[in-house]
């Protein structure tokens, strides 16, 4: 959810050289009502040393979502968050 939130709408607003969003009450986090109804997680045992299962998926999530949207719409996306774009 953290990676999806970052791709969908997280952005720090800047005005007059200062951050506008100074706390989480104004920072645009993905809300539970906006989250997918179902999320499937698969942890693959590899026999390698434990490297984590929570943080590693975050960096590739936004590119994966953007690639899926480009495949669906044919419209290139060059800026995040996705909330700045319209999809029809």
Secondary structure, DSSP 8 states (H G I E B T S, - for coil): -HHHHHHHT----EETTEES--STTTS----GGGS-S---------SS----SSSTHHHHHHHHHHHHHHHHH-----SS-GGGS---
